[in-house]
Amino acid sequence: MFTQSFSVYYSPLNFLATKTQGVITAIRNKDEQIVKKLLAMGVHTGMPITLEQRFPAFVIRVGRTRIAIDKDIANSIKVRVTTRS
């Protein structure tokens, strides 16, 4: 019998609070160039991600890299939350 409880929480990056940590589960955007640009910057599914700042731009940490992105691009990144602030 299971005695441990757990929850799974998925969200687009732009809905998360600062200092929230998670794992990238998908990158989806109608503009394929945006997806290619994120992949070129090292933003891949399965990578750990932290939202460091929301304003004036979204600043994310993926691995050891910090990247500033706008709200539309942040909406393209889907995250499984591991630690909420």
The first five atom37 places (N, CA, C, CB, O) and aatype in JSON, in Angstrom:
{
  "aatype": [12, 13, 16, 5, 15, 13, 15, 19, 18, 18, 15, 14, 10, 2, 13, 10, 0, 16, 11, 16, 5, 7, 19, 9, 16, 0, 9, 1, 2, 11, 3, 6, 5, 9, 19, 11, 11, 10, 10, 0, 12, 7, 19, 8, 16, 7, 12, 14, 9, 16, 10, 6, 5, 1, 13, 14, 0, 13, 19, 9, 1, 19, 7, 1, 16, 1, 9, 0, 9, 3, 11, 3, 9, 0, 2, 15, 9, 11, 19, 1, 19, 16, 16, 1, 15],
  "atom_mask": [
    [1, 1, 1, 1, 1],
    [1, 1, 1, 1, 1],
    [1, 1, 1, 1, 1],
    [1, 1, 1, 1, 1],
    [1, 1, 1, 1, 1],
    [1, 1, 1, 1, 1],
    [1, 1, 1, 1, 1],
    [1, 1, 1, 1, 1],
    [1, 1, 1, 1, 1],
    [1, 1, 1, 1, 1],
    [1, 1, 1, 1, 1],
    [1, 1, 1, 1, 1],
    [1, 1, 1, 1, 1],
    [1, 1, 1, 1, 1],
    [1, 1, 1, 1, 1],
    [1, 1, 1, 1, 1],
    [1, 1, 1, 1, 1],
    [1, 1, 1, 1, 1],
    [1, 1, 1, 1, 1],
    [1, 1, 1, 1, 1],
    [1, 1, 1, 1, 1],
    [1, 1, 1, 0, 1],
    [1, 1, 1, 1, 1],
    [1, 1, 1, 1, 1],
    [1, 1, 1, 1, 1],
    [1, 1, 1, 1, 1],
    [1, 1, 1, 1, 1],
    [1, 1, 1, 1, 1],
    [1, 1, 1, 1, 1],
    [1, 1, 1, 1, 1],
    [1, 1, 1, 1, 1],
    [1, 1, 1, 1, 1],
    [1, 1, 1, 1, 1],
    [1, 1, 1, 1, 1],
    [1, 1, 1, 1, 1],
    [1, 1, 1, 1, 1],
    [1, 1, 1, 1, 1],
    [1, 1, 1, 1, 1],
    [1, 1, 1, 1, 1],
    [1, 1, 1, 1, 1],
    [1, 1, 1, 1, 1],
    [1, 1, 1, 0, 1],
    [1, 1, 1, 1, 1],
    [1, 1, 1, 1, 1],
    [1, 1, 1, 1, 1],
    [1, 1, 1, 0, 1],
    [1, 1, 1, 1, 1],
    [1, 1, 1, 1, 1],
    [1, 1, 1, 1, 1],
    [1, 1, 1, 1, 1],
    [1, 1, 1, 1, 1],
    [1, 1, 1, 1, 1],
    [1, 1, 1, 1, 1],
    [1, 1, 1, 1, 1],
    [1, 1, 1, 1, 1],
    [1, 1, 1, 1, 1],
    [1, 1, 1, 1, 1],
    [1, 1, 1, 1, 1],
    [1, 1, 1, 1, 1],
    [1, 1, 1, 1, 1],
    [1, 1, 1, 1, 1],
    [1, 1, 1, 1, 1],
    [1, 1, 1, 0, 1],
    [1, 1, 1, 1, 1],
    [1, 1, 1, 1, 1],
    [1, 1, 1, 1, 1],
    [1, 1, 1, 1, 1],
    [1, 1, 1, 1, 1],
    [1, 1, 1, 1, 1],
    [1, 1, 1, 1, 1],
    [1, 1, 1, 1, 1],
    [1, 1, 1, 1, 1],
    [1, 1, 1, 1, 1],
    [1, 1, 1, 1, 1],
    [1, 1, 1, 1, 1],
    [1, 1, 1, 1, 1],
    [1, 1, 1, 1, 1],
    [1, 1, 1, 1, 1],
    [1, 1, 1, 1, 1],
    [1, 1, 1, 1, 1],
    [1, 1, 1, 1, 1],
    [1, 1, 1, 1, 1],
    [1, 1, 1, 1, 1],
    [1, 1, 1, 1, 1],
    [1, 1, 1, 1, 1]
  ],
  "atom_positions": [
    [[0.84, -1.18, 0.0], [0.0, 0.0, 0.0], [0.88, 1.24, 0.0], [-0.95, 0.0, 1.22], [1.91, 1.28, 0.67]],
    [[0.46, 2.26, -0.76], [1.19, 3.52, -0.8], [0.96, 4.32, 0.47], [0.79, 4.34, -2.02], [-0.18, 4.52, 0.89]],
    [[2.03, 4.77, 1.08], [1.91, 5.63, 2.25], [2.41, 7.04, 1.96], [2.67, 5.03, 3.43], [2.16, 7.96, 2.73]],
    [[3.12, 7.2, 0.84], [3.6, 8.52, 0.48], [2.6, 9.2, -0.44], [4.99, 8.44, -0.2], [1.9, 8.54, -1.22]],
    [[2.53, 10.51, -0.35], [1.68, 11.25, -1.26], [2.56, 12.14, -2.12], [0.62, 12.09, -0.49], [3.65, 12.53, -1.71]],
    [[2.08, 12.45, -3.3], [2.81, 13.33, -4.18], [1.81, 14.06, -5.06], [3.84, 12.55, -5.03], [0.65, 13.65, -5.18]],
    [[2.27, 15.12, -5.66], [1.43, 15.85, -6.6], [2.28, 16.24, -7.8], [0.79, 17.1, -5.94], [3.49, 16.44, -7.69]],
    [[1.64, 16.33, -8.93], [2.31, 16.74, -10.15], [1.63, 18.02, -10.6], [2.26, 15.63, -11.26], [0.41, 18.07, -10.75]],
    [[2.42, 19.05, -10.82], [1.9, 20.35, -11.17], [2.63, 20.83, -12.42], [2.06, 21.36, -10.0], [3.84, 21.03, -12.39]],
    [[1.89, 21.01, -13.52], [2.44, 21.49, -14.78], [1.9, 22.89, -15.06], [2.1, 20.53, -15.94], [0.76, 23.21, -14.72]],
    [[2.73, 23.71, -15.69], [2.3, 25.07, -15.98], [3.15, 25.68, -17.07], [2.36, 25.94, -14.72], [4.32, 25.33, -17.22]],
    [[2.57, 26.59, -17.85], [3.43, 27.41, -18.71], [4.31, 28.28, -17.81], [2.57, 28.3, -19.69], [3.89, 28.68, -16.72]],
    [[5.49, 28.56, -18.25], [6.46, 29.31, -17.44], [5.93, 30.67, -17.01], [7.74, 29.49, -18.2], [6.2, 31.1, -15.9]],
    [[5.18, 31.35, -17.88], [4.73, 32.71, -17.55], [3.68, 32.74, -16.43], [4.17, 33.38, -18.78], [3.35, 33.83, -15.96]],
    [[3.15, 31.62, -16.0], [2.19, 31.58, -14.89], [2.86, 31.34, -13.54], [1.16, 30.5, -15.13], [2.2, 31.43, -12.51]],
    [[4.15, 31.05, -13.53], [4.83, 30.68, -12.3], [5.32, 31.91, -11.52], [6.0, 29.77, -12.61], [5.51, 32.98, -12.09]],
    [[5.51, 31.73, -10.24], [6.07, 32.78, -9.38], [7.59, 32.73, -9.47], [5.59, 32.61, -7.9], [8.17, 31.71, -9.85]],
    [[8.24, 33.83, -9.12], [9.7, 33.85, -9.12], [10.24, 32.82, -8.13], [10.23, 35.26, -8.79], [9.59, 32.49, -7.14]],
    [[11.42, 32.35, -8.41], [12.14, 31.33, -7.62], [11.52, 29.94, -7.73], [12.17, 31.74, -6.16], [11.95, 29.03, -7.03]],
    [[10.54, 29.77, -8.6], [9.96, 28.44, -8.81], [10.92, 27.62, -9.65], [8.57, 28.53, -9.48], [11.46, 28.1, -10.65]],
    [[11.12, 26.36, -9.24], [12.01, 25.47, -9.97], [11.2, 24.34, -10.57], [13.11, 24.91, -9.05], [10.16, 23.94, -10.04]],
    [[11.69, 23.82, -11.68], [11.01, 22.72, -12.32], [11.86, 22.09, -13.4], [0.0, 0.0, 0.0], [13.06, 22.33, -13.5]],
    [[11.19, 21.27, -14.2], [11.83, 20.58, -15.32], [11.02, 20.89, -16.57], [11.92, 19.02, -15.07], [9.79, 20.82, -16.55]],
    [[11.7, 21.24, -17.64], [11.01, 21.57, -18.89], [10.4, 20.29, -19.46], [11.99, 22.23, -19.92], [11.11, 19.3, -19.68]],
    [[9.09, 20.32, -19.71], [8.41, 19.15, -20.26], [8.08, 19.31, -21.75], [7.14, 18.89, -19.49], [7.94, 18.31, -22.45]],
    [[7.97, 20.55, -22.22], [7.66, 20.77, -23.64], [7.99, 22.21, -24.02], [6.16, 20.46, -23.94], [7.99, 23.11, -23.18]],
    [[8.27, 22.39, -25.29], [8.45, 23.73, -25.85], [7.56, 23.78, -27.08], [9.96, 24.03, -26.21], [7.81, 23.1, -28.07]],
    [[6.51, 24.6, -27.01], [5.53, 24.66, -28.09], [5.23, 26.11, -28.46], [4.23, 23.94, -27.69], [4.92, 26.93, -27.6]],
    [[5.34, 26.4, -29.76], [5.01, 27.72, -30.26], [4.65, 27.58, -31.72], [6.19, 28.72, -30.05], [5.21, 26.75, -32.43]],
    [[3.71, 28.39, -32.18], [3.32, 28.36, -33.59], [4.47, 28.78, -34.49], [2.12, 29.28, -33.83], [4.58, 28.29, -35.61]],
    [[5.33, 29.66, -34.0], [6.49, 30.13, -34.75], [7.67, 29.18, -34.51], [6.86, 31.59, -34.34], [8.27, 29.19, -33.44]],
    [[7.98, 28.38, -35.49], [9.05, 27.4, -35.38], [10.42, 28.05, -35.12], [9.11, 26.55, -36.64], [11.3, 27.42, -34.53]],
    [[10.6, 29.3, -35.55], [11.86, 30.0, -35.33], [12.11, 30.22, -33.84], [11.85, 31.35, -36.06], [13.26, 30.15, -33.39]],
    [[11.06, 30.49, -33.08], [11.2, 30.67, -31.63], [11.66, 29.37, -30.98], [9.86, 31.15, -31.0], [12.54, 29.38, -30.12]],
    [[11.06, 28.27, -31.39], [11.44, 26.96, -30.84], [12.91, 26.68, -31.18], [10.52, 25.84, -31.4], [13.67, 26.23, -30.32]],
    [[13.3, 26.93, -32.41], [14.69, 26.69, -32.82], [15.66, 27.58, -32.04], [14.86, 26.94, -34.32], [16.75, 27.14, -31.66]],
    [[15.26, 28.83, -31.79], [16.12, 29.75, -31.05], [16.3, 29.26, -29.6], [15.52, 31.18, -31.07], [17.41, 29.3, -29.06]],
    [[15.22, 28.8, -28.98], [15.33, 28.28, -27.61], [16.23, 27.05, -27.57], [13.93, 27.94, -27.05], [17.06, 26.91, -26.67]],
    [[16.07, 26.16, -28.54], [16.91, 24.96, -28.59], [18.38, 25.34, -28.77], [16.46, 24.03, -29.73], [19.26, 24.74, -28.16]],
    [[18.65, 26.35, -29.6], [20.02, 26.8, -29.83], [20.63, 27.41, -28.57], [20.06, 27.82, -30.97], [21.85, 27.35, -28.38]],
    [[19.8, 28.0, -27.71], [20.28, 28.59, -26.46], [20.43, 27.56, -25.35], [19.34, 29.69, -26.01], [20.85, 27.9, -24.24]],
    [[20.09, 26.3, -25.63], [20.25, 25.25, -24.63], [19.01, 24.96, -23.83], [0.0, 0.0, 0.0], [19.08, 24.26, -22.82]],
    [[17.88, 25.47, -24.25], [16.61, 25.22, -23.56], [15.98, 23.98, -24.21], [15.64, 26.47, -23.64], [15.41, 24.07, -25.3]],
    [[16.09, 22.83, -23.53], [15.61, 21.56, -24.06], [14.68, 20.9, -23.05], [16.79, 20.63, -24.41], [14.76, 21.18, -21.86]],
    [[13.82, 20.02, -23.52], [12.98, 19.25, -22.61], [13.88, 18.39, -21.72], [11.96, 18.35, -23.39], [14.93, 17.9, -22.15]],
    [[13.45, 18.23, -20.48], [14.21, 17.45, -19.51], [15.22, 18.26, -18.72], [0.0, 0.0, 0.0], [15.79, 17.76, -17.75]],
    [[15.45, 19.51, -19.11], [16.43, 20.35, -18.42], [15.79, 20.99, -17.18], [16.98, 21.45, -19.37], [14.62, 21.36, -17.21]],
    [[16.56, 21.13, -16.09], [16.05, 21.87, -14.93], [15.99, 23.36, -15.26], [16.94, 21.62, -13.68], [16.84, 23.89, -15.97]],
    [[14.97, 24.03, -14.74], [14.76, 25.45, -15.02], [14.32, 26.16, -13.75], [13.72, 25.65, -16.15], [13.59, 25.59, -12.93]],
    [[14.76, 27.39, -13.58], [14.35, 28.24, -12.46], [13.93, 29.58, -13.01], [15.49, 28.4, -11.4], [14.64, 30.18, -13.82]],
    [[12.77, 30.07, -12.59], [12.32, 31.4, -12.97], [12.88, 32.38, -11.94], [10.74, 31.49, -13.04], [12.48, 32.37, -10.78]],
    [[13.82, 33.22, -12.38], [14.49, 34.14, -11.46], [13.84, 35.5, -11.38], [15.92, 34.29, -11.86], [13.92, 36.17, -10.35]],
    [[13.2, 35.94, -12.45], [12.63, 37.3, -12.49], [11.48, 37.32, -13.47], [13.71, 38.35, -12.89], [11.49, 36.6, -14.47]],
    [[10.46, 38.15, -13.18], [9.3, 38.27, -14.07], [9.21, 39.64, -14.75], [8.05, 38.01, -13.29], [8.58, 39.76, -15.8]],
    [[9.81, 40.66, -14.16], [9.66, 42.0, -14.71], [10.99, 42.74, -14.64], [8.56, 42.79, -13.95], [11.69, 42.62, -13.63]],
    [[11.36, 43.47, -15.64], [10.68, 43.86, -16.87], [10.69, 42.76, -17.94], [11.31, 45.11, -17.43], [9.91, 42.81, -18.89]],
    [[11.57, 41.77, -17.79], [11.58, 40.62, -18.69], [11.65, 39.36, -17.82], [12.78, 40.68, -19.71], [12.06, 39.42, -16.66]],
    [[11.25, 38.24, -18.39], [11.39, 36.98, -17.68], [12.86, 36.57, -17.77], [10.45, 35.87, -18.28], [13.43, 36.52, -18.86]],
    [[13.46, 36.27, -16.64], [14.83, 35.78, -16.61], [14.79, 34.36, -16.07], [15.77, 36.7, -15.73], [14.29, 34.11, -14.97]],
    [[15.32, 33.44, -16.88], [15.31, 32.03, -16.48], [16.74, 31.54, -16.36], [14.52, 31.17, -17.49], [17.65, 32.04, -17.02]],
    [[16.92, 30.54, -15.51], [18.2, 29.85, -15.41], [17.96, 28.42, -15.87], [18.8, 29.9, -13.94], [17.16, 27.69, -15.29]],
    [[18.67, 28.04, -16.92], [18.6, 26.68, -17.46], [20.02, 26.13, -17.38], [18.03, 26.63, -18.95], [20.92, 26.6, -18.08]],
    [[20.22, 25.15, -16.53], [21.58, 24.68, -16.29], [22.37, 25.79, -15.65], [0.0, 0.0, 0.0], [21.99, 26.29, -14.59]],
    [[23.48, 26.2, -16.27], [24.3, 27.3, -15.74], [24.1, 28.58, -16.53], [25.76, 26.91, -15.77], [24.83, 29.55, -16.34]],
    [[23.12, 28.6, -17.42], [22.89, 29.74, -18.3], [21.68, 30.54, -17.84], [22.7, 29.27, -19.74], [20.64, 29.98, -17.52]],
    [[21.84, 31.88, -17.81], [20.72, 32.78, -17.54], [20.3, 33.41, -18.85], [21.1, 33.88, -16.48], [21.13, 33.87, -19.63]],
    [[18.98, 33.43, -19.1], [18.44, 33.93, -20.36], [17.26, 34.85, -20.06], [18.01, 32.76, -21.28], [16.4, 34.53, -19.24]],
    [[17.22, 36.0, -20.73], [16.08, 36.91, -20.64], [15.17, 36.66, -21.84], [16.54, 38.42, -20.58], [15.63, 36.63, -22.98]],
    [[13.87, 36.49, -21.57], [12.89, 36.22, -22.63], [11.64, 37.06, -22.38], [12.53, 34.7, -22.69], [11.43, 37.56, -21.28]],
    [[10.81, 37.21, -23.41], [9.57, 37.96, -23.24], [8.43, 37.01, -22.84], [9.21, 38.72, -24.54], [8.61, 35.8, -22.76]],
    [[7.28, 37.58, -22.58], [6.13, 36.82, -22.08], [5.66, 35.76, -23.07], [4.98, 37.77, -21.76], [5.3, 34.65, -22.67]],
    [[5.65, 36.09, -24.37], [5.2, 35.11, -25.37], [6.11, 33.89, -25.41], [5.13, 35.77, -26.75], [5.63, 32.76, -25.53]],
    [[7.4, 34.12, -25.32], [8.33, 32.99, -25.32], [8.2, 32.21, -24.02], [9.78, 33.48, -25.51], [8.28, 30.98, -24.03]],
    [[8.01, 32.9, -22.9], [7.82, 32.22, -21.61], [6.58, 31.33, -21.65], [7.7, 33.25, -20.47], [6.56, 30.26, -21.03]],
    [[5.56, 31.76, -22.36], [4.34, 30.97, -22.5], [4.59, 29.7, -23.31], [3.23, 31.8, -23.15], [3.83, 28.74, -23.2]],
    [[5.63, 29.69, -24.13], [5.95, 28.54, -24.97], [6.61, 27.41, -24.18], [6.85, 28.96, -26.1], [6.63, 26.27, -24.64]],
    [[7.16, 27.73, -23.01], [7.9, 26.74, -22.22], [6.97, 26.16, -21.16], [9.17, 27.38, -21.57], [6.48, 26.88, -20.29]],
    [[6.74, 24.85, -21.25], [5.88, 24.15, -20.28], [6.77, 23.48, -19.25], [4.95, 23.11, -20.98], [7.78, 22.85, -19.59]],
    [[6.4, 23.6, -17.97], [7.26, 23.17, -16.86], [6.5, 22.26, -15.91], [7.81, 24.4, -16.1], [5.34, 22.49, -15.58]],
    [[7.2, 21.2, -15.46], [6.7, 20.38, -14.34], [7.36, 20.96, -13.1], [7.02, 18.81, -14.52], [8.58, 20.88, -12.96]],
    [[6.58, 21.53, -12.22], [7.1, 22.22, -11.04], [7.62, 21.2, -10.03], [6.01, 23.11, -10.39], [6.96, 20.21, -9.72]],
    [[8.84, 21.46, -9.53], [9.4, 20.6, -8.49], [9.47, 21.33, -7.16], [10.79, 20.11, -8.89], [9.32, 20.7, -6.11]],
    [[9.71, 22.65, -7.17], [9.78, 23.43, -5.95], [9.1, 24.76, -6.18], [11.25, 23.64, -5.5], [9.47, 25.51, -7.09]],
    [[8.12, 25.06, -5.36], [7.43, 26.36, -5.44], [7.99, 27.3, -4.41], [5.91, 26.21, -5.26], [8.42, 26.87, -3.34]],
    [[7.98, 28.59, -4.73], [8.44, 29.58, -3.76], [7.34, 29.95, -2.79], [8.95, 30.82, -4.47], [7.55, 30.77, -1.9]]
  ]
}
